[in-house]
């Protein structure tokens, strides 16, 4: 990651209904991105 070779994949967009009507877009990261986030969190 520090070498600049890691590029995150596009997130999956999911529409979540709101109580007041309408929708909210929620971004779901890929499994690889979640693993990368946990590695960084454990190191720092």
N, CA, C and O atoms as CSV, one atom per row, in Angstrom:
chain,resi,resn,atom,element,x,y,z
A,1,UNK,N,N,0.815,-1.189,0.000
A,1,UNK,CA,C,0.000,0.000,0.000
A,1,UNK,C,C,0.865,1.261,0.000
A,1,UNK,O,O,0.562,2.227,-0.701
A,2,UNK,N,N,1.925,1.249,0.776
A,2,UNK,CA,C,2.752,2.447,0.849
A,2,UNK,C,C,3.520,2.698,-0.437
A,2,UNK,O,O,3.960,3.821,-0.684
A,3,UNK,N,N,3.689,1.664,-1.264
A,3,UNK,CA,C,4.414,1.848,-2.522
A,3,UNK,C,C,3.542,2.495,-3.598
A,3,UNK,O,O,4.044,2.868,-4.658
A,4,UNK,N,N,2.265,2.629,-3.339
A,4,UNK,CA,C,1.354,3.252,-4.305
A,4,UNK,C,C,0.785,2.280,-5.314
A,4,UNK,O,O,0.181,2.702,-6.299
A,5,UNK,N,N,0.965,0.975,-5.090
A,5,UNK,CA,C,0.460,-0.005,-6.047
A,5,UNK,C,C,-0.969,-0.448,-5.735
A,5,UNK,O,O,-1.583,-1.150,-6.539
A,6,UNK,N,N,-1.503,-0.053,-4.589
A,6,UNK,CA,C,-2.868,-0.446,-4.216
A,6,UNK,C,C,-3.857,0.592,-4.698
A,6,UNK,O,O,-3.722,1.776,-4.387
A,7,UNK,N,N,-4.845,0.161,-5.450
A,7,UNK,CA,C,-5.925,1.029,-5.891
A,7,UNK,C,C,-7.236,0.353,-5.514
A,7,UNK,O,O,-7.492,-0.764,-5.965
A,8,UNK,N,N,-8.074,0.992,-4.701
A,8,UNK,CA,C,-9.323,0.371,-4.279
A,8,UNK,C,C,-10.288,0.175,-5.450
A,8,UNK,O,O,-10.345,0.981,-6.378
A,9,UNK,N,N,-11.028,-0.906,-5.376
A,9,UNK,CA,C,-12.040,-1.196,-6.401
A,9,UNK,C,C,-13.250,-0.281,-6.191
A,9,UNK,O,O,-13.435,0.241,-5.092
A,10,UNK,N,N,-14.060,-0.079,-7.203
A,10,UNK,CA,C,-15.283,0.710,-7.023
A,10,UNK,C,C,-16.204,0.059,-5.991
A,10,UNK,O,O,-16.295,-1.166,-5.918
A,11,UNK,N,N,-16.872,0.869,-5.211
A,11,UNK,CA,C,-17.788,0.350,-4.204
A,11,UNK,C,C,-19.126,0.022,-4.849
A,11,UNK,O,O,-19.492,0.596,-5.875
A,12,UNK,N,N,-19.849,-0.904,-4.237
A,12,UNK,CA,C,-21.180,-1.262,-4.704
A,12,UNK,C,C,-22.175,-0.287,-4.081
A,12,UNK,O,O,-22.200,-0.125,-2.861
A,13,UNK,N,N,-22.984,0.354,-4.895
A,13,UNK,CA,C,-23.977,1.307,-4.411
A,13,UNK,C,C,-25.312,0.589,-4.199
A,13,UNK,O,O,-25.830,-0.074,-5.097
A,14,UNK,N,N,-25.853,0.738,-2.990
A,14,UNK,CA,C,-27.129,0.115,-2.637
A,14,UNK,C,C,-28.071,1.211,-2.152
A,14,UNK,O,O,-27.689,2.036,-1.322
A,15,UNK,N,N,-29.282,1.225,-2.657
A,15,UNK,CA,C,-30.272,2.230,-2.253
A,15,UNK,C,C,-30.989,1.747,-0.995
A,15,UNK,O,O,-31.571,0.663,-0.987
A,16,UNK,N,N,-30.948,2.548,0.062
A,16,UNK,CA,C,-31.600,2.239,1.331
A,16,UNK,C,C,-32.799,3.173,1.480
A,16,UNK,O,O,-32.639,4.390,1.394
A,17,UNK,N,N,-34.000,2.626,1.702
A,17,UNK,CA,C,-35.171,3.507,1.871
A,17,UNK,C,C,-35.098,4.283,3.193
A,17,UNK,O,O,-34.681,3.744,4.218
A,18,UNK,N,N,-35.508,5.556,3.151
A,18,UNK,CA,C,-35.539,6.388,4.346
A,18,UNK,C,C,-36.958,6.400,4.907
A,18,UNK,O,O,-37.924,6.213,4.166
A,19,UNK,N,N,-37.085,6.622,6.217
A,19,UNK,CA,C,-38.397,6.656,6.858
A,19,UNK,C,C,-39.263,7.771,6.307
A,19,UNK,O,O,-40.478,7.617,6.179
A,20,UNK,N,N,-38.643,8.886,5.982
A,20,UNK,CA,C,-39.403,10.039,5.499
A,20,UNK,C,C,-39.698,9.954,4.011
A,20,UNK,O,O,-40.203,10.912,3.425
A,21,UNK,N,N,-39.392,8.824,3.394
A,21,UNK,CA,C,-39.573,8.669,1.955
A,21,UNK,C,C,-38.271,8.933,1.229
A,21,UNK,O,O,-37.356,9.542,1.782
A,22,UNK,N,N,-38.188,8.493,0.040
A,22,UNK,CA,C,-36.966,8.675,-0.719
A,22,UNK,C,C,-35.965,7.563,-0.440
A,22,UNK,O,O,-36.283,6.568,0.211
A,23,UNK,N,N,-34.780,7.745,-0.933
A,23,UNK,CA,C,-33.739,6.736,-0.768
A,23,UNK,C,C,-32.429,7.400,-0.412
A,23,UNK,O,O,-32.202,8.575,-0.701
A,24,UNK,N,N,-31.572,6.618,0.222
A,24,UNK,CA,C,-30.222,7.054,0.531
A,24,UNK,C,C,-29.282,6.039,-0.087
A,24,UNK,O,O,-29.504,4.836,0.049
A,25,UNK,N,N,-28.235,6.493,-0.763
A,25,UNK,CA,C,-27.278,5.581,-1.385
A,25,UNK,C,C,-26.214,5.220,-0.360
A,25,UNK,O,O,-25.598,6.092,0.254
A,26,UNK,N,N,-26.008,3.919,-0.187
A,26,UNK,CA,C,-25.008,3.400,0.743
A,26,UNK,C,C,-23.934,2.698,-0.062
A,26,UNK,O,O,-24.244,1.860,-0.909
A,27,UNK,N,N,-22.673,3.028,0.189
A,27,UNK,CA,C,-21.561,2.400,-0.517
A,27,UNK,C,C,-21.033,1.202,0.254
A,27,UNK,O,O,-20.649,1.340,1.415
A,28,UNK,N,N,-21.005,0.034,-0.366
A,28,UNK,CA,C,-20.521,-1.189,0.256
A,28,UNK,C,C,-19.126,-1.493,-0.293
A,28,UNK,O,O,-18.986,-1.754,-1.487
A,29,UNK,N,N,-18.080,-1.463,0.561
A,29,UNK,CA,C,-16.733,-1.756,0.073
A,29,UNK,C,C,-16.550,-3.251,-0.210
A,29,UNK,O,O,-17.288,-4.085,0.315
A,30,UNK,N,N,-15.568,-3.575,-1.035
A,30,UNK,CA,C,-15.274,-4.974,-1.350
A,30,UNK,C,C,-14.568,-5.633,-0.164
A,30,UNK,O,O,-14.082,-4.948,0.737
A,31,UNK,N,N,-14.517,-6.939,-0.171
A,31,UNK,CA,C,-13.847,-7.689,0.900
A,31,UNK,C,C,-12.376,-7.299,0.969
A,31,UNK,O,O,-11.827,-7.144,2.060
A,32,UNK,N,N,-11.734,-7.140,-0.186
A,32,UNK,CA,C,-10.327,-6.768,-0.211
A,32,UNK,C,C,-10.098,-5.409,0.441
A,32,UNK,O,O,-9.103,-5.215,1.139
A,33,UNK,N,N,-11.014,-4.465,0.217
A,33,UNK,CA,C,-10.884,-3.148,0.835
A,33,UNK,C,C,-11.045,-3.239,2.345
A,33,UNK,O,O,-10.336,-2.556,3.083
A,34,UNK,N,N,-11.963,-4.068,2.809
A,34,UNK,CA,C,-12.157,-4.229,4.258
A,34,UNK,C,C,-10.909,-4.842,4.901
A,34,UNK,O,O,-10.510,-4.445,5.995
A,35,UNK,N,N,-10.301,-5.808,4.215
A,35,UNK,CA,C,-9.071,-6.415,4.736
A,35,UNK,C,C,-7.965,-5.366,4.799
A,35,UNK,O,O,-7.241,-5.294,5.792
A,36,UNK,N,N,-7.826,-4.565,3.768
A,36,UNK,CA,C,-6.816,-3.515,3.736
A,36,UNK,C,C,-7.043,-2.509,4.858
A,36,UNK,O,O,-6.085,-2.061,5.489
A,37,UNK,N,N,-8.297,-2.149,5.113
A,37,UNK,CA,C,-8.605,-1.225,6.184
A,37,UNK,C,C,-8.224,-1.802,7.541
A,37,UNK,O,O,-7.688,-1.089,8.389
A,38,UNK,N,N,-8.499,-3.096,7.754
A,38,UNK,CA,C,-8.164,-3.728,9.032
A,38,UNK,C,C,-6.656,-3.836,9.211
A,38,UNK,O,O,-6.163,-3.670,10.327
A,39,UNK,N,N,-5.916,-4.108,8.153
A,39,UNK,CA,C,-4.454,-4.172,8.246
A,39,UNK,C,C,-3.907,-2.814,8.671
A,39,UNK,O,O,-3.049,-2.732,9.550
A,40,UNK,N,N,-4.401,-1.756,8.048
A,40,UNK,CA,C,-3.933,-0.423,8.390
A,40,UNK,C,C,-4.296,-0.088,9.833
A,40,UNK,O,O,-3.487,0.490,10.558
A,41,UNK,N,N,-5.503,-0.445,10.251
A,41,UNK,CA,C,-5.940,-0.173,11.616
A,41,UNK,C,C,-5.087,-0.919,12.634
A,41,UNK,O,O,-4.774,-0.377,13.694
A,42,UNK,N,N,-4.709,-2.152,12.324
A,42,UNK,CA,C,-3.887,-2.936,13.254
A,42,UNK,C,C,-2.459,-2.400,13.341
A,42,UNK,O,O,-1.825,-2.512,14.390
A,43,UNK,N,N,-1.952,-1.825,12.267
A,43,UNK,CA,C,-0.585,-1.334,12.243
A,43,UNK,C,C,-0.415,0.031,12.903
A,43,UNK,O,O,0.670,0.353,13.387
A,44,UNK,N,N,-1.481,0.840,12.928
A,44,UNK,CA,C,-1.367,2.200,13.457
A,44,UNK,C,C,-2.262,2.446,14.621
A,44,UNK,O,O,-2.273,3.548,15.170
